[in-house]
Amino acid sequence: VMPTLDPEVNTFVSWLRDNAAALVLVSVFLLLVYRGARPLIHRVLLRVVAAERLAAGDEPAHELEIARRVETIEDLLNKGVRLILVAGVVTLVLGIFDLWPLLAGLGLVIAAIAFAGQAVILDLIMGILILLEGQYFKGDLVTVNTIEGTVEEVGLRRTVIRDARGTLHSISNGLLRSPSNPPRTLAI
């Protein structure tokens, strides 16, 4: 004898039965992308900079700069992949629970925040320019304003520098007006 279920539970069980395969496939796909993205990004970046390595010759300073560039861009791309996957999960949840009207309402809030967050937009633009121009990379010794230290992270929004005393400084890229770094050489 099958127990009688609440109509809402029956509706949910019916929906789950109809959509379970799609949910499992999408979940497995997102998991595979998450697990495979980092090694794939690393391999692609190594191929992309292979031409630079050939052009640089055997100079250790150029090799070090290329390695730092790869590490910096790899970190940034991995964060981008994670952001895209989170957006995919959010889209999946919005679709599953039919919350698209909620997204439309949030659009107005997001527009207001973006208008108010002009400093964040400046940070992002400056971060893109720092990376495109190659001003400095992860592992470089830099001086920004009165802070001198080693770059630990270069992101689109901020740069993280650790000074000689071990203090970690997080500086918005929009505030970086005149960073300087000495020539890149290998430490012996």
Salt bridges, closest charged atoms under 4 A:
GLU52 OE1 - ARG69 NH1 2.90
GLU59 OE1 - HIS62 NE2 3.40
GLU63 OE1 - ARG53 NE 3.65
GLU65 OE2 - ARG69 NH2 3.51
GLU65 OE2 - ARG184 NH1 3.63
GLU71 OE2 - LYS138 NZ 3.45
GLU74 OE1 - HIS42 ND1 2.87
ASP75 OD1 - ARG38 NH2 3.81
ASP75 OD2 - LYS138 NZ 2.58
ASP140 OD1 - ARG68 NH1 2.54
ASP140 OD2 - ARG184 NH2 2.82
GLU152 OE2 - ARG162 NE 2.59
GLU153 OE2 - LYS79 NZ 2.53
GLU153 OE1 - ARG158 NH2 3.47
ASP163 OD2 - HIS169 NE2 3.04
